[in-house]
Amino acid sequence: MGYIEDLRAIVGTRPLILVGSVVILVNHDDQILLQQRRYPQGVWGLPGGLMELGESVEDTARRELFEETGLKAKQLHLIGVFSGPRYFVTAANGDEFYVVTNAFYTRDFSGEMHVDPVESLDAAFFHPEAFPEPVVGSHREMIQTYLLKLRSK
């Protein structure tokens, strides 16, 4: 069992504060990598997930990216930390949690992409104006924040 499963065994479905990381991975054509998730079924989002004990937020971002896509991020740049009441989630099983998400971007990555069939249905690079639907709302906000920061440079 992982850290979160251990916590759930103690507290049940009561609200928790969980820390996670996502990665906006940008290729040489300025396309962003999205994964089509198994949960919520068919929704597209950024590669990422929740922190395990002993990890930094950067470690979490790199681990989740690799587990979900087979790609290895090198230099990560912080876009922002996203938290608050809008990031409250009730999972299908009744678990409740507030997510504090650290969003990073990078163009510096290596490896050959493959989709983890346990967590994903598909993964592909898309131009921001041609994203598939639906996209996780908070991830769309993180991408918009990245694009605004990029334009302001």
DRENTORKOL-3810 file (N, C-alpha, C; in nm, 4 decimals):
REM DRENTORKOL-3810
@n.u->0.0828; n.v->-0.1188; n.w->0.0000; ca.u->0.0000; ca.v->0.0000; ca.w->0.0000; c.u->0.0869; c.v->0.1246; c.w->0.0000
@n.u->0.0377; n.v->0.2298; n.w->-0.0618; ca.u->0.1084; ca.v->0.3564; ca.w->-0.0637; c.u->0.0661; c.v->0.4448; c.w->0.0518
@n.u->0.1288; n.v->0.5592; n.w->0.0591; ca.u->0.1042; ca.v->0.6547; ca.w->0.1661; c.u->-0.0431; c.v->0.6938; c.w->0.1762
@n.u->-0.1051; n.v->0.7268; n.w->0.0638; ca.u->-0.2437; ca.v->0.7731; ca.w->0.0658; c.u->-0.3379; c.v->0.6607; c.w->0.1083
@n.u->-0.3130; n.v->0.5395; n.w->0.0611; ca.u->-0.3952; ca.v->0.4259; ca.w->0.1020; c.u->-0.3809; c.v->0.4007; c.w->0.2526
@n.u->-0.2592; n.v->0.4172; n.w->0.3051; ca.u->-0.2368; ca.v->0.4025; ca.w->0.4494; c.u->-0.3163; c.v->0.5073; c.w->0.5273
@n.u->-0.3145; n.v->0.6336; n.w->0.4797; ca.u->-0.3915; ca.v->0.7392; ca.w->0.5457; c.u->-0.5408; c.v->0.7088; c.w->0.5431
@n.u->-0.5888; n.v->0.6647; n.w->0.4282; ca.u->-0.7318; ca.v->0.6348; ca.w->0.4139; c.u->-0.7750; c.v->0.5241; c.w->0.5086
@n.u->-0.6883; n.v->0.4273; n.w->0.5334; ca.u->-0.7209; ca.v->0.3194; ca.w->0.6267; c.u->-0.7430; c.v->0.3741; c.w->0.7674
@n.u->-0.6797; n.v->0.4870; n.w->0.7984; ca.u->-0.6919; ca.v->0.5479; ca.w->0.9309; c.u->-0.8089; c.v->0.6450; c.w->0.9378
@n.u->-0.8246; n.v->0.7319; n.w->0.8372; ca.u->-0.9227; ca.v->0.8413; ca.w->0.8456; c.u->-1.0503; c.v->0.8176; c.w->0.7652
@n.u->-1.0552; n.v->0.7114; n.w->0.6888; ca.u->-1.1743; ca.v->0.6872; ca.w->0.6066; c.u->-1.1841; c.v->0.7882; c.w->0.4937
@n.u->-1.3049; n.v->0.8361; n.w->0.4675; ca.u->-1.3265; ca.v->0.9265; ca.w->0.3534; c.u->-1.3163; c.v->1.0738; c.w->0.3912
@n.u->-1.2876; n.v->1.1039; n.w->0.5183; ca.u->-1.2785; ca.v->1.2434; ca.w->0.5634; c.u->-1.1828; c.v->1.3239; c.w->0.4752
@n.u->-1.2057; n.v->1.4555; n.w->0.4637; ca.u->-1.1189; ca.v->1.5381; ca.w->0.3785; c.u->-0.9726; c.v->1.5366; c.w->0.4239
@n.u->-0.8847; n.v->1.5259; n.w->0.3271; ca.u->-0.7410; ca.v->1.5335; ca.w->0.3480; c.u->-0.6859; c.v->1.6465; c.w->0.2629
@n.u->-0.5673; n.v->1.6940; n.w->0.2974; ca.u->-0.4924; ca.v->1.7847; ca.w->0.2113; c.u->-0.3826; c.v->1.7007; c.w->0.1487
@n.u->-0.3820; n.v->1.6930; n.w->0.0163; ca.u->-0.2838; ca.v->1.6133; ca.w->-0.0562; c.u->-0.2027; c.v->1.7034; c.w->-0.1485
@n.u->-0.0753; n.v->1.6723; n.w->-0.1623; ca.u->0.0149; ca.v->1.7507; ca.w->-0.2461; c.u->0.0463; c.v->1.6701; c.w->-0.3720
@n.u->0.0397; n.v->1.7374; n.w->-0.4849; ca.u->0.0705; ca.v->1.6722; ca.w->-0.6113; c.u->0.1488; c.v->1.7633; c.w->-0.7033
@n.u->0.1905; n.v->1.7062; n.w->-0.8154; ca.u->0.2637; ca.v->1.7807; ca.w->-0.9176; c.u->0.2165; c.v->1.7371; c.w->-1.0548
@n.u->0.2168; n.v->1.8309; n.w->-1.1482; ca.u->0.1906; ca.v->1.8022; ca.w->-1.2886; c.u->0.3013; c.v->1.8641; c.w->-1.3724
@n.u->0.3154; n.v->1.8131; n.w->-1.4948; ca.u->0.4188; ca.v->1.8624; ca.w->-1.5858; c.u->0.3548; c.v->1.9021; c.w->-1.7183
@n.u->0.3826; n.v->2.0253; n.w->-1.7587; ca.u->0.3501; ca.v->2.0682; ca.w->-1.8946; c.u->0.4759; c.v->2.0419; c.w->-1.9761
@n.u->0.4688; n.v->1.9374; n.w->-2.0561; ca.u->0.5819; ca.v->1.8943; ca.w->-2.1374; c.u->0.5608; c.v->1.9493; c.w->-2.2780
@n.u->0.6539; n.v->2.0318; n.w->-2.3263; ca.u->0.6391; ca.v->2.1017; ca.w->-2.4534; c.u->0.7426; c.v->2.0495; c.w->-2.5518
@n.u->0.6958; n.v->2.0059; n.w->-2.6690; ca.u->0.7897; ca.v->1.9532; ca.w->-2.7696; c.u->0.8415; c.v->2.0648; c.w->-2.8604
@n.u->0.9252; n.v->2.0291; n.w->-2.9572; ca.u->0.9883; ca.v->2.1281; ca.w->-3.0458; c.u->0.8885; c.v->2.1995; c.w->-3.1366
@n.u->0.7655; n.v->2.1465; n.w->-3.1496; ca.u->0.6608; ca.v->2.2120; ca.w->-3.2285; c.u->0.5663; c.v->2.2957; c.w->-3.1421
@n.u->0.6068; n.v->2.3219; n.w->-3.0164; ca.u->0.5263; ca.v->2.3979; ca.w->-2.9199; c.u->0.3938; c.v->2.3298; c.w->-2.8872
@n.u->0.3904; n.v->2.1987; n.w->-2.8990; ca.u->0.2735; ca.v->2.1209; ca.w->-2.8591; c.u->0.2916; c.v->2.0746; c.w->-2.7144
@n.u->0.1800; n.v->2.0578; n.w->-2.6451; ca.u->0.1798; ca.v->2.0162; ca.w->-2.5050; c.u->0.1295; c.v->1.8733; c.w->-2.4952
@n.u->0.1971; n.v->1.7942; n.w->-2.4113; ca.u->0.1582; ca.v->1.6545; ca.w->-2.3918; c.u->0.0372; c.v->1.6454; c.w->-2.2995
@n.u->-0.0663; n.v->1.5753; n.w->-2.3462; ca.u->-0.1820; ca.v->1.5433; ca.w->-2.2641; c.u->-0.1992; c.v->1.3927; c.w->-2.2607
@n.u->-0.2521; n.v->1.3433; n.w->-2.1494; ca.u->-0.2846; ca.v->1.2012; ca.w->-2.1401; c.u->-0.4350; c.v->1.1880; c.w->-2.1227
@n.u->-0.4914; n.v->1.0883; n.w->-2.1878; ca.u->-0.6333; ca.v->1.0589; ca.w->-2.1698; c.u->-0.6429; c.v->0.9590; c.w->-2.0553
@n.u->-0.7058; n.v->0.9997; n.w->-1.9492; ca.u->-0.7052; ca.v->0.9232; ca.w->-1.8243; c.u->-0.8131; c.v->0.8155; c.w->-1.8199
@n.u->-0.7837; n.v->0.7134; n.w->-1.7426; ca.u->-0.8853; ca.v->0.6111; ca.w->-1.7144; c.u->-0.9864; c.v->0.6640; c.w->-1.6137
@n.u->-0.9388; n.v->0.7526; n.w->-1.5194; ca.u->-1.0291; ca.v->0.8141; ca.w->-1.4232; c.u->-0.9943; c.v->0.9623; c.w->-1.4122
@n.u->-1.0865; n.v->1.0509; n.w->-1.4278; ca.u->-1.2204; ca.v->1.0220; ca.w->-1.4781; c.u->-1.2144; c.v->0.9727; c.w->-1.6225
@n.u->-1.2969; n.v->0.8768; n.w->-1.6537; ca.u->-1.2951; ca.v->0.8041; ca.w->-1.7806; c.u->-1.2906; c.v->0.8967; c.w->-1.9015
@n.u->-1.1817; n.v->0.8862; n.w->-1.9791; ca.u->-1.1714; ca.v->0.9565; ca.w->-2.1058; c.u->-1.1341; c.v->1.1025; c.w->-2.0992
@n.u->-1.1205; n.v->1.1587; n.w->-1.9803; ca.u->-1.0867; ca.v->1.3006; ca.w->-1.9667; c.u->-0.9366; c.v->1.3180; c.w->-1.9908
@n.u->-0.9012; n.v->1.4231; n.w->-2.0626; ca.u->-0.7618; ca.v->1.4534; ca.w->-2.0918; c.u->-0.7039; c.v->1.5422; c.w->-1.9829
@n.u->-0.5764; n.v->1.5238; n.w->-1.9537; ca.u->-0.5113; ca.v->1.6055; ca.w->-1.8525; c.u->-0.3607; c.v->1.5986; c.w->-1.8653
@n.u->-0.2951; n.v->1.6691; n.w->-1.7781; ca.u->-0.1489; ca.v->1.6714; ca.w->-1.7746; c.u->-0.0968; c.v->1.5494; c.w->-1.6998
@n.u->0.0185; n.v->1.4972; n.w->-1.7386; ca.u->0.0796; ca.v->1.3904; ca.w->-1.6599; c.u->0.1121; c.v->1.4431; c.w->-1.5202
@n.u->0.0815; n.v->1.3647; n.w->-1.4201; ca.u->0.1106; ca.v->1.4053; ca.w->-1.2842; c.u->0.0395; c.v->1.3187; c.w->-1.1840
@n.u->0.0614; n.v->1.3490; n.w->-1.0582; ca.u->-0.0020; ca.v->1.2714; ca.w->-0.9528; c.u->0.0395; c.v->1.3209; c.w->-0.8166
@n.u->0.0141; n.v->1.2377; n.w->-0.7167; ca.u->0.0320; ca.v->1.2768; ca.w->-0.5774; c.u->0.1677; c.v->1.2360; c.w->-0.5233
@n.u->0.2166; n.v->1.3175; n.w->-0.4311; ca.u->0.3463; ca.v->1.2986; ca.w->-0.3677; c.u->0.3452; c.v->1.1771; c.w->-0.2752
@n.u->0.4571; n.v->1.1055; n.w->-0.2752; ca.u->0.4807; ca.v->0.9965; ca.w->-0.1803; c.u->0.5777; c.v->1.0467; c.w->-0.0738
@n.u->0.5814; n.v->0.9780; n.w->0.0394; ca.u->0.6720; ca.v->1.0168; ca.w->0.1474; c.u->0.8159; c.v->1.0238; c.w->0.0982
@n.u->0.8874; n.v->1.1275; n.w->0.1406; ca.u->1.0288; ca.v->1.1414; ca.w->0.1076; c.u->1.0575; c.v->1.2074; c.w->-0.0258
@n.u->0.9542; n.v->1.2388; n.w->-0.1032; ca.u->0.9751; ca.v->1.3016; ca.w->-0.2342; c.u->0.9697; c.v->1.4537; c.w->-0.2226
@n.u->1.0401; n.v->1.5195; n.w->-0.3137; ca.u->1.0194; ca.v->1.6621; ca.w->-0.3351; c.u->0.9086; c.v->1.6756; c.w->-0.4393
@n.u->0.8559; n.v->1.7957; n.w->-0.4562; ca.u->0.7528; ca.v->1.8146; ca.w->-0.5584; c.u->0.8108; c.v->1.7909; c.w->-0.6978
@n.u->0.9403; n.v->1.8227; n.w->-0.7162; ca.u->1.0060; ca.v->1.7958; ca.w->-0.8453; c.u->1.0207; c.v->1.6457; c.w->-0.8675
@n.u->1.0580; n.v->1.5723; n.w->-0.7613; ca.u->1.0669; ca.v->1.4256; ca.w->-0.7717; c.u->0.9320; c.v->1.3668; c.w->-0.8126
@n.u->0.8260; n.v->1.4175; n.w->-0.7511; ca.u->0.6908; ca.v->1.3692; ca.w->-0.7819; c.u->0.6583; c.v->1.3931; c.w->-0.9285
@n.u->0.6869; n.v->1.5124; n.w->-0.9777; ca.u->0.6592; ca.v->1.5451; ca.w->-1.1178; c.u->0.7350; c.v->1.4507; c.w->-1.2110
@n.u->0.8627; n.v->1.4309; n.w->-1.1851; ca.u->0.9443; ca.v->1.3437; ca.w->-1.2715; c.u->0.8979; c.v->1.1984; c.w->-1.2644
@n.u->0.8693; n.v->1.1491; n.w->-1.1437; ca.u->0.8260; ca.v->1.0102; ca.w->-1.1278; c.u->0.6942; c.v->0.9855; c.w->-1.1998
@n.u->0.5981; n.v->1.0724; n.w->-1.1768; ca.u->0.4667; ca.v->1.0544; ca.w->-1.2393; c.u->0.4754; c.v->1.0626; c.w->-1.3912
@n.u->0.5524; n.v->1.1578; n.w->-1.4427; ca.u->0.5697; ca.v->1.1685; ca.w->-1.5871; c.u->0.6270; c.v->1.0393; c.w->-1.6434
@n.u->0.7306; n.v->0.9874; n.w->-1.5792; ca.u->0.7944; ca.v->0.8642; ca.w->-1.6276; c.u->0.6990; c.v->0.7450; c.w->-1.6175
@n.u->0.6303; n.v->0.7309; n.w->-1.5037; ca.u->0.5386; ca.v->0.6182; ca.w->-1.4867; c.u->0.4266; c.v->0.6202; c.w->-1.5902
@n.u->0.3756; n.v->0.7383; n.w->-1.6215; ca.u->0.2595; ca.v->0.7491; ca.w->-1.7089; c.u->0.2934; c.v->0.7526; c.w->-1.8571
@n.u->0.4171; n.v->0.7954; n.w->-1.8903; ca.u->0.4497; ca.v->0.8146; ca.w->-2.0326; c.u->0.5810; c.v->0.7522; c.w->-2.0778
@n.u->0.6677; n.v->0.7149; n.w->-1.9846; ca.u->0.8003; ca.v->0.6651; ca.w->-2.0215; c.u->0.9001; c.v->0.7758; c.w->-2.0530
@n.u->0.8592; n.v->0.9005; n.w->-2.0400; ca.u->0.9467; ca.v->1.0135; ca.w->-2.0703; c.u->1.0123; c.v->1.0648; c.w->-1.9425
@n.u->1.1367; n.v->1.1115; n.w->-1.9544; ca.u->1.2123; ca.v->1.1616; ca.w->-1.8400; c.u->1.2335; c.v->1.3120; c.w->-1.8546
@n.u->1.1820; n.v->1.3865; n.w->-1.7563; ca.u->1.2015; ca.v->1.5315; ca.w->-1.7537; c.u->1.3356; c.v->1.5623; c.w->-1.6910
@n.u->1.4031; n.v->1.6598; n.w->-1.7477; ca.u->1.5296; ca.v->1.7054; ca.w->-1.6904; c.u->1.5016; c.v->1.8336; c.w->-1.6136
@n.u->1.5425; n.v->1.9481; n.w->-1.6636; ca.u->1.5208; ca.v->2.0765; ca.w->-1.5960; c.u->1.3711; c.v->2.1086; c.w->-1.5893
@n.u->1.3184; n.v->2.1313; n.w->-1.4676; ca.u->1.1787; ca.v->2.1702; ca.w->-1.4485; c.u->1.1724; c.v->2.3159; c.w->-1.4047
@n.u->1.0695; n.v->2.3872; n.w->-1.4519; ca.u->1.0487; ca.v->2.5270; ca.w->-1.4157; c.u->0.9101; c.v->2.5395; c.w->-1.3522
@n.u->0.9042; n.v->2.5998; n.w->-1.2337; ca.u->0.7777; ca.v->2.6147; ca.w->-1.1634; c.u->0.6905; c.v->2.7201; c.w->-1.2317
@n.u->0.5674; n.v->2.6823; n.w->-1.2607; ca.u->0.4682; ca.v->2.7762; ca.w->-1.3140; c.u->0.3943; c.v->2.8418; c.w->-1.1987
@n.u->0.3549; n.v->2.7587; n.w->-1.1022; ca.u->0.2816; ca.v->2.8099; ca.w->-0.9881; c.u->0.2315; c.v->2.6972; c.w->-0.8999
@n.u->0.1765; n.v->2.7368; n.w->-0.7855; ca.u->0.1158; ca.v->2.6431; ca.w->-0.6912; c.u->-0.0332; c.v->2.6759; c.w->-0.6890
@n.u->-0.1153; n.v->2.5751; n.w->-0.7107; ca.u->-0.2597; ca.v->2.5934; ca.w->-0.7241; c.u->-0.3284; c.v->2.5234; c.w->-0.6067
@n.u->-0.4081; n.v->2.6011; n.w->-0.5296; ca.u->-0.4729; ca.v->2.5447; ca.w->-0.4119; c.u->-0.5958; c.v->2.6269; c.w->-0.3767
@n.u->-0.6706; n.v->2.5778; n.w->-0.2801; ca.u->-0.7866; ca.v->2.6514; ca.w->-0.2319; c.u->-0.9159; c.v->2.5748; c.w->-0.2532
@n.u->-1.0274; n.v->2.6383; n.w->-0.2205; ca.u->-1.1573; ca.v->2.5698; ca.w->-0.2262; c.u->-1.1930; c.v->2.5143; c.w->-0.3641
@n.u->-1.1452; n.v->2.5786; n.w->-0.4692; ca.u->-1.1762; ca.v->2.5293; ca.w->-0.6056; c.u->-1.1092; c.v->2.3964; c.w->-0.6344
@n.u->-1.0133; n.v->2.3570; n.w->-0.5516; ca.u->-0.9390; ca.v->2.2332; ca.w->-0.5745; c.u->-0.9832; c.v->2.1229; c.w->-0.4790
@n.u->-1.1076; n.v->2.1313; n.w->-0.4342; ca.u->-1.1676; ca.v->2.0265; ca.w->-0.3519; c.u->-1.2242; c.v->1.9199; c.w->-0.4442
@n.u->-1.1973; n.v->1.7939; n.w->-0.4106; ca.u->-1.2393; ca.v->1.6815; ca.w->-0.4953; c.u->-1.3104; c.v->1.5775; c.w->-0.4094
@n.u->-1.4177; n.v->1.5235; n.w->-0.4615; ca.u->-1.4799; ca.v->1.4049; ca.w->-0.4035; c.u->-1.4650; c.v->1.2946; c.w->-0.5073
@n.u->-1.3894; n.v->1.1915; n.w->-0.4740; ca.u->-1.3653; ca.v->1.0805; ca.w->-0.5661; c.u->-1.4903; c.v->0.9928; c.w->-0.5757
@n.u->-1.4940; n.v->0.9106; n.w->-0.6787; ca.u->-1.6086; ca.v->0.8216; ca.w->-0.7013; c.u->-1.6351; c.v->0.7311; c.w->-0.5810
@n.u->-1.5298; n.v->0.6971; n.w->-0.5066; ca.u->-1.5465; ca.v->0.6088; ca.w->-0.3903; c.u->-1.5842; c.v->0.6852; c.w->-0.2631
@n.u->-1.6036; n.v->0.8179; n.w->-0.2729; ca.u->-1.6431; ca.v->0.8986; ca.w->-0.1587; c.u->-1.5286; c.v->0.9680; c.w->-0.0866
@n.u->-1.4043; n.v->0.9350; n.w->-0.1207; ca.u->-1.2899; ca.v->1.0012; ca.w->-0.0590; c.u->-1.2937; c.v->1.1497; c.w->-0.0931
@n.u->-1.2681; n.v->1.2348; n.w->0.0077; ca.u->-1.2666; ca.v->1.3786; ca.w->-0.0124; c.u->-1.1267; c.v->1.4323; c.w->0.0129
@n.u->-1.0856; n.v->1.5281; n.w->-0.0711; ca.u->-0.9534; ca.v->1.5869; ca.w->-0.0505; c.u->-0.9412; c.v->1.7222; c.w->-0.1190
@n.u->-0.8529; n.v->1.8030; n.w->-0.0612; ca.u->-0.8103; ca.v->1.9287; ca.w->-0.1203; c.u->-0.6726; c.v->1.9023; c.w->-0.1794
@n.u->-0.6523; n.v->1.9413; n.w->-0.3039; ca.u->-0.5237; ca.v->1.9186; ca.w->-0.3683; c.u->-0.4455; c.v->2.0491; c.w->-0.3755
@n.u->-0.3196; n.v->2.0414; n.w->-0.3377; ca.u->-0.2243; ca.v->2.1501; ca.w->-0.3571; c.u->-0.1343; c.v->2.1021; c.w->-0.4710
@n.u->-0.1506; n.v->2.1611; n.w->-0.5891; ca.u->-0.0803; ca.v->2.1129; ca.w->-0.7079; c.u->0.0303; c.v->2.2090; c.w->-0.7483
@n.u->0.1485; n.v->2.1538; n.w->-0.7632; ca.u->0.2649; ca.v->2.2272; ca.w->-0.8118; c.u->0.2762; c.v->2.2005; c.w->-0.9615
@n.u->0.2629; n.v->2.3045; n.w->-1.0414; ca.u->0.2665; ca.v->2.2894; ca.w->-1.1871; c.u->0.4028; c.v->2.3329; c.w->-1.2399
@n.u->0.4640; n.v->2.2452; n.w->-1.3177; ca.u->0.5950; ca.v->2.2702; ca.w->-1.3778; c.u->0.5835; c.v->2.2622; c.w->-1.5291
@n.u->0.6812; n.v->2.3224; n.w->-1.5977; ca.u->0.6924; ca.v->2.3015; ca.w->-1.7419; c.u->0.8371; c.v->2.2697; c.w->-1.7755
@n.u->0.8532; n.v->2.2035; n.w->-1.8884; ca.u->0.9869; ca.v->2.1766; ca.w->-1.9411; c.u->0.9794; c.v->2.1485; c.w->-2.0900
@n.u->1.0865; n.v->2.1813; n.w->-2.1564; ca.u->1.1093; ca.v->2.1419; ca.w->-2.2948; c.u->1.2244; c.v->2.0413; c.w->-2.2998
@n.u->1.2806; n.v->2.0149; n.w->-2.1826; ca.u->1.4014; ca.v->1.9337; ca.w->-2.1686; c.u->1.3631; c.v->1.7939; c.w->-2.1205
@n.u->1.3439; n.v->1.7031; n.w->-2.2148; ca.u->1.3034; ca.v->1.5678; ca.w->-2.1786; c.u->1.3632; c.v->1.4678; c.w->-2.2768
@n.u->1.3616; n.v->1.3410; n.w->-2.2361; ca.u->1.4145; ca.v->1.2343; ca.w->-2.3211; c.u->1.3297; c.v->1.1091; c.w->-2.3028
@n.u->1.3575; n.v->1.0114; n.w->-2.3876; ca.u->1.2879; ca.v->0.8835; ca.w->-2.3785; c.u->1.1919; c.v->0.8636; c.w->-2.4935
@n.u->1.1347; n.v->0.7451; n.w->-2.4944; ca.u->1.0366; ca.v->0.7095; ca.w->-2.5958; c.u->0.9009; c.v->0.6945; c.w->-2.5274
@n.u->0.8011; n.v->0.7637; n.w->-2.5807; ca.u->0.6714; ca.v->0.7656; ca.w->-2.5152; c.u->0.5992; c.v->0.6322; c.w->-2.5287
@n.u->0.5447; n.v->0.5879; n.w->-2.4159; ca.u->0.4521; ca.v->0.4754; ca.w->-2.4144; c.u->0.3467; c.v->0.5044; c.w->-2.3082
@n.u->0.2268; n.v->0.4545; n.w->-2.3303; ca.u->0.1150; ca.v->0.4822; ca.w->-2.2417; c.u->0.1044; c.v->0.3721; c.w->-2.1367
@n.u->0.0938; n.v->0.4119; n.w->-2.0108; ca.u->0.0701; ca.v->0.3170; ca.w->-1.9027; c.u->-0.0773; c.v->0.2769; c.w->-1.9067
@n.u->-0.1082; n.v->0.1527; n.w->-1.9444; ca.u->-0.2488; ca.v->0.1128; ca.w->-1.9601; c.u->-0.3271; c.v->0.1066; c.w->-1.8300
@n.u->-0.2595; n.v->0.1076; n.w->-1.7167; ca.u->-0.3298; ca.v->0.1061; ca.w->-1.5885; c.u->-0.3937; c.v->0.2423; c.w->-1.5609
@n.u->-0.3243; n.v->0.3514; n.w->-1.5965; ca.u->-0.3728; ca.v->0.4861; ca.w->-1.5658; c.u->-0.4254; c.v->0.5619; c.w->-1.6866
@n.u->-0.3879; n.v->0.5199; n.w->-1.8073; ca.u->-0.4162; ca.v->0.6015; ca.w->-1.9253; c.u->-0.4767; c.v->0.5204; c.w->-2.0390
@n.u->-0.5546; n.v->0.5905; n.w->-2.1205; ca.u->-0.6076; ca.v->0.5339; ca.w->-2.2438; c.u->-0.5226; c.v->0.5747; c.w->-2.3632
@n.u->-0.4631; n.v->0.6945; n.w->-2.3555; ca.u->-0.3869; ca.v->0.7479; ca.w->-2.4674; c.u->-0.3002; c.v->0.8628; c.w->-2.4161
@n.u->-0.2029; n.v->0.9035; n.w->-2.4952; ca.u->-0.1217; ca.v->1.0224; ca.w->-2.4681; c.u->-0.0731; c.v->1.0747; c.w->-2.6021
@n.u->-0.0757; n.v->1.2065; n.w->-2.6162; ca.u->-0.0334; ca.v->1.2682; ca.w->-2.7417; c.u->-0.0049; c.v->1.4157; c.w->-2.7184
@n.u->0.0721; n.v->1.4737; n.w->-2.8114; ca.u->0.1017; ca.v->1.6163; ca.w->-2.8081; c.u->-0.0027; c.v->1.6910; c.w->-2.8909
@n.u->-0.0471; n.v->1.8068; n.w->-2.8386; ca.u->-0.1483; ca.v->1.8892; ca.w->-2.9049; c.u->-0.1084; c.v->2.0360; c.w->-2.8958
@n.u->-0.1446; n.v->2.1124; n.w->-2.9981; ca.u->-0.1332; ca.v->2.2578; ca.w->-2.9895; c.u->-0.2429; c.v->2.3063; c.w->-2.8952
@n.u->-0.2149; n.v->2.4066; n.w->-2.8141; ca.u->-0.3152; ca.v->2.4531; ca.w->-2.7166; c.u->-0.4498; c.v->2.4910; c.w->-2.7771
@n.u->-0.4511; n.v->2.5402; n.w->-2.8991; ca.u->-0.5786; ca.v->2.5775; ca.w->-2.9610; c.u->-0.6506; c.v->2.4581; c.w->-3.0234
@n.u->-0.5915; n.v->2.3390; n.w->-3.0130; ca.u->-0.6523; ca.v->2.2189; ca.w->-3.0720; c.u->-0.6584; c.v->2.1041; c.w->-2.9712
@n.u->-0.6759; n.v->2.1371; n.w->-2.8428; ca.u->-0.6863; ca.v->2.0322; ca.w->-2.7407; c.u->-0.8111; c.v->1.9477; c.w->-2.7628
@n.u->-0.8017; n.v->1.8194; n.w->-2.7330; ca.u->-0.9217; ca.v->1.7353; ca.w->-2.7350; c.u->-1.0098; c.v->1.7719; c.w->-2.6146
@n.u->-1.1313; n.v->1.7292; n.w->-2.6158; ca.u->-1.2234; ca.v->1.7553; ca.w->-2.5031; c.u->-1.2700; c.v->1.6231; c.w->-2.4458
@n.u->-1.3047; n.v->1.6214; n.w->-2.3199; ca.u->-1.2871; ca.v->1.7266; ca.w->-2.2214; c.u->-1.1468; c.v->1.7245; c.w->-2.1615
@n.u->-1.1039; n.v->1.8417; n.w->-2.1100; ca.u->-0.9763; ca.v->1.8559; ca.w->-2.0403; c.u->-1.0072; c.v->1.8891; c.w->-1.8942
@n.u->-0.9326; n.v->1.8290; n.w->-1.8015; ca.u->-0.9488; ca.v->1.8581; ca.w->-1.6586; c.u->-0.9439; c.v->2.0102; c.w->-1.6402
@n.u->-1.0459; n.v->2.0656; n.w->-1.5753; ca.u->-1.0573; ca.v->2.2106; ca.w->-1.5615; c.u->-0.9370; c.v->2.2763; c.w->-1.4960
@n.u->-0.8876; n.v->2.2172; n.w->-1.3875; ca.u->-0.7725; ca.v->2.2773; ca.w->-1.3197; c.u->-0.6475; c.v->2.2698; c.w->-1.4068
@n.u->-0.6357; n.v->2.1654; n.w->-1.4871; ca.u->-0.5197; ca.v->2.1531; ca.w->-1.5760; c.u->-0.5265; c.v->2.2567; c.w->-1.6870
@n.u->-0.6462; n.v->2.2841; n.w->-1.7355; ca.u->-0.6630; ca.v->2.3895; ca.w->-1.8369; c.u->-0.6181; c.v->2.5237; c.w->-1.7784
@n.u->-0.6529; n.v->2.5492; n.w->-1.6518; ca.u->-0.6118; ca.v->2.6728; ca.w->-1.5846; c.u->-0.4592; c.v->2.6799; c.w->-1.5735
@n.u->-0.3956; n.v->2.5695; n.w->-1.5400; ca.u->-0.2494; ca.v->2.5660; ca.w->-1.5277; c.u->-0.1825; c.v->2.5907; c.w->-1.6623
@n.u->-0.2387; n.v->2.5346; n.w->-1.7667; ca.u->-0.1845; ca.v->2.5559; ca.w->-1.9017; c.u->-0.2007; c.v->2.7026; c.w->-1.9414
@n.u->-0.3169; n.v->2.7612; n.w->-1.9109; ca.u->-0.3383; ca.v->2.9028; ca.w->-1.9423; c.u->-0.2392; c.v->2.9910; c.w->-1.8668
@n.u->-0.2119; n.v->2.9577; n.w->-1.7405; ca.u->-0.1133; ca.v->3.0330; ca.w->-1.6621; c.u->0.0239; c.v->3.0224; c.w->-1.7267
@n.u->0.0607; n.v->2.9023; n.w->-1.7710; ca.u->0.1887; ca.v->2.8818; ca.w->-1.8407; c.u->0.1941; c.v->2.9677; c.w->-1.9673
@n.u->0.0889; n.v->2.9646; n.w->-2.0480; ca.u->0.0886; ca.v->3.0391; ca.w->-2.1736; c.u->0.0951; c.v->3.1892; c.w->-2.1493
@n.u->0.0285; n.v->3.2380; n.w->-2.0453; ca.u->0.0356; ca.v->3.3804; ca.w->-2.0118; c.u->0.1757; c.v->3.4205; c.w->-1.9684
@n.u->0.2396; n.v->3.3375; n.w->-1.8873; ca.u->0.3772; ca.v->3.3661; ca.w->-1.8436; c.u->0.4727; c.v->3.3659; c.w->-1.9622
@n.u->0.4508; n.v->3.2738; n.w->-2.0536; ca.u->0.5360; ca.v->3.2620; ca.w->-2.1715; c.u->0.5249; c.v->3.3878; c.w->-2.2579
@n.u->0.4025; n.v->3.4355; n.w->-2.2754; ca.u->0.3786; ca.v->3.5549; ca.w->-2.3593; c.u->0.4326; c.v->3.6819; c.w->-2.2951
@n.u->0.4395; n.v->3.6837; n.w->-2.1600; ca.u->0.4845; ca.v->3.8046; ca.w->-2.0923; c.u->0.6366; c.v->3.8174; c.w->-2.0886
@n.u->0.7060; n.v->3.7161; n.w->-2.1345; ca.u->0.8541; ca.v->3.7212; ca.w->-2.1350; c.u->0.9072; c.v->3.7929; c.w->-2.2557
END
